[in-house]
Amino acid sequence: MPLQPAFAQKDGHALVQDVYKPGTEIEFDEDQDEVYQAVKKGYIRPFSEMYAAVERDLHGRIIEVELEEDDGIWVYELKLNHNNNIIKVEYNAQTFEMLEIKGRNFTKALKK
């Protein structure tokens, strides 16, 4: 039996997680049907675009990614390791606007 693409399977998690990074823990707080519908409606953009936004904005290595819906907005919650400091950052999953950043010496993780 041939494998079907993620859209055909309606696997929202596989659809969003279009790339894999070794050493990064992934967690989805919402079920795959909710994620699938949000992707179809354009509320969530895939990991590859999220990783690009992080590379644009921050120094450090992503060690954890969570995707959740919070008050009607889909949010990527990330933990990064920058010089042995854990930085927590949240991005709007649709616009990649940085919503929040915190952690010890987080300003040193910001790219100018």
Number of C-alpha atoms within 10 A of each C-alpha: 3 4 7 9 11 15 13 8 12 16 18 21 21 17 21 22 13 12 12 11 12 7 10 15 14 14 13 14 10 14 12 17 13 14 26 23 15 18 20 14 9 12 19 25 21 17 20 13 16 20 15 11 16 21 14 12 13 20 17 19 18 23 17 16 19 16 24 19 19 8 7 8 13 20 24 24 20 22 23 24 16 18 13 9 15 20 24 18 20 20 21 21 25 19 15 19 12 16 12 11 17 13 14 13 13 18 13 13 20 14 11 8
